[in-house]
Amino acid sequence: MNFSELPENLPVPTDDGAAAHLQGLFLPALTLPATDGSNVSLNELDGRWVIYIYPMTGRPGLPLPEGWDGIPGARGCTPQSCSFRDHHAELTALHTGVFGLSVQSTDVQREARERLHLPFQLLSDTGLQLKSSLRLPTFSVTGTEWFKRLTLIVQDGRIAKVFYPVFPPDSNVVEVLAWLRNAGD
């Protein structure tokens, strides 16, 4: 299975309003592990950051959960991560840092970061702490709860913009860059 390409005819997610309350909120006082071994305190992030939140990154040799491609918005974590990788220099030029975030363990995310050559860290929220503190939207499949895909632009700890739903995932970075360019420095 090639995780780098999106299959045709994926179901398109609809805006269920589950992220409408997020813009203007401050990130909670949560510290999450990053793939470089550091810990990131979300409420202490200075400057501007993109945090793209995704369900899970597929791993070579392991099947996706049953029915994954039929869940609107579930498929596409690898193409989304690669698009942020491919546009990382543009984001840096706009004085914007990047984090990816999912419920997957730091070890799983470290493997994905290395395999995909990501120039930024992935954060692990295995306890769904952000779901509890920010009421982030989730879905469940095969007994596991996953974040729905959304992207936050955060300025000095406050959510300035929310992209939700995100589809197609590999185009999300283009929307983010357009917003950042229009928002100014």
C-alpha positions in Angstrom: 0.0 0.0 0.0 1.3 3.4 -1.0 0.6 5.9 1.8 2.1 8.8 -0.1 -0.7 8.9 -2.6 -4.4 9.5 -2.0 -6.8 7.0 -3.5 -9.4 8.3 -5.8 -13.0 8.7 -4.7 -12.3 9.2 -1.0 -15.3 10.5 0.9 -15.2 14.2 1.5 -15.7 15.3 5.2 -18.3 17.9 5.9 -18.2 20.7 8.5 -20.1 19.3 11.4 -19.4 22.5 13.5 -17.2 20.5 15.9 -14.3 23.0 15.6 -16.3 26.2 15.4 -15.5 27.2 19.0 -11.7 27.0 18.7 -10.7 30.3 17.1 -9.6 32.8 19.8 -9.0 30.2 22.4 -5.6 29.9 24.1 -3.8 26.6 24.0 -4.0 24.7 27.3 -1.1 24.2 29.7 -0.2 20.8 28.3 3.2 19.3 27.7 3.5 16.8 24.9 6.5 14.6 23.9 8.1 15.4 20.6 10.0 13.1 18.2 13.3 14.6 19.1 13.0 13.6 22.7 12.0 17.0 23.9 8.8 18.1 25.6 6.7 20.9 24.2 4.5 23.1 26.4 1.7 24.2 24.2 0.8 27.2 26.3 4.4 28.5 26.2 4.7 28.6 22.4 6.1 31.9 21.3 5.5 33.3 17.9 3.5 31.8 15.1 3.0 28.0 14.7 1.0 25.7 12.5 -0.2 22.6 14.3 -1.8 20.2 11.9 -3.7 17.5 13.8 -4.3 14.2 12.0 -5.7 10.7 12.9 -2.7 8.5 12.2 0.2 7.9 9.8 0.2 4.6 8.1 3.2 2.3 8.5 4.7 0.2 5.7 3.8 -3.5 6.2 0.9 -2.8 8.5 -2.7 -2.6 7.4 -4.8 0.5 8.1 -7.8 -0.1 10.4 -10.7 -1.8 8.7 -12.8 0.6 6.6 -10.3 3.4 7.0 -10.6 4.7 3.4 -14.4 4.9 3.8 -14.2 7.3 6.8 -14.4 10.9 5.6 -11.2 12.7 6.3 -9.3 9.7 7.7 -7.0 8.9 4.9 -4.1 11.2 3.9 -1.9 11.8 6.9 1.3 10.9 5.0 0.5 13.2 2.0 -0.4 16.0 4.4 2.9 15.6 6.3 4.9 15.5 3.1 3.2 18.7 1.8 4.2 20.5 5.0 7.7 19.1 4.5 7.9 20.2 0.9 6.7 23.8 1.8 8.7 24.0 5.1 11.1 26.7 3.7 8.1 28.9 2.7 6.6 28.6 6.2 10.0 29.4 7.8 10.3 32.5 5.6 6.9 33.5 6.9 8.3 33.2 10.5 6.0 30.2 11.2 7.0 26.9 12.9 5.3 23.6 12.3 4.2 20.7 14.5 2.2 17.6 13.4 0.2 16.0 16.2 -1.7 12.7 16.6 -2.6 10.1 19.2 0.1 7.8 17.9 3.0 7.1 20.2 6.3 9.0 20.0 8.1 5.9 18.8 5.6 5.4 15.9 5.8 9.1 15.0 9.6 9.1 15.2 9.7 6.3 12.6 7.3 8.3 10.4 9.4 11.5 10.8 12.6 9.7 9.8 11.0 7.8 7.0 9.4 10.9 5.5 12.4 13.2 6.2 10.2 15.7 8.0 12.2 18.9 9.1 9.9 19.5 12.0 8.8 17.6 15.1 5.7 15.5 15.6 3.9 15.6 18.9 2.2 12.7 20.6 -1.1 13.0 22.5 -1.8 9.4 23.3 -4.1 10.4 26.2 -6.3 12.7 24.0 -5.5 15.5 26.4 -6.3 18.1 23.7 -9.7 16.5 23.1 -10.5 17.1 26.8 -9.1 20.6 27.1 -10.1 22.1 23.8 -13.0 19.7 22.9 -11.3 18.7 19.7 -13.4 16.5 17.4 -12.6 12.8 17.2 -14.0 9.6 15.7 -13.7 5.9 16.7 -12.9 2.9 14.6 -12.1 -0.6 15.7 -12.2 0.5 19.4 -9.6 3.3 19.0 -10.3 7.0 19.2 -8.6 9.2 16.7 -8.5 13.0 16.1 -10.4 14.3 13.2 -8.1 16.2 10.8 -7.8 19.9 11.5 -5.1 22.6 11.3 -4.6 25.4 13.8 -2.6 28.5 13.3 -1.4 29.7 16.7 0.0 33.1 17.5 1.7 33.4 20.9 -0.4 30.5 22.3 -3.7 31.8 20.9 -5.6 30.0 18.1 -5.8 32.6 15.3 -7.2 30.4 12.5 -8.8 27.0 12.3 -9.0 24.9 9.1 -11.7 22.3 9.4 -12.5 20.0 7.8 -9.3 19.6 5.9 -9.7 18.1 2.4 -7.8 17.1 0.5 -5.1 16.8 3.1 -2.2 17.3 0.7 -3.6 20.8 -0.3 -3.9 22.0 3.3 -0.5 23.6 3.3 -1.5 25.7 0.3 -4.5 27.1 2.2 -2.3 27.7 5.2 0.3 29.6 3.2 -2.3 31.7 1.6 -3.8 32.6 4.9 -0.4 33.4 6.4 0.6 35.7 3.5 -2.7 37.6 3.8 -2.4 37.9 7.6 1.0 39.5 7.3 3.8 39.1 9.8 
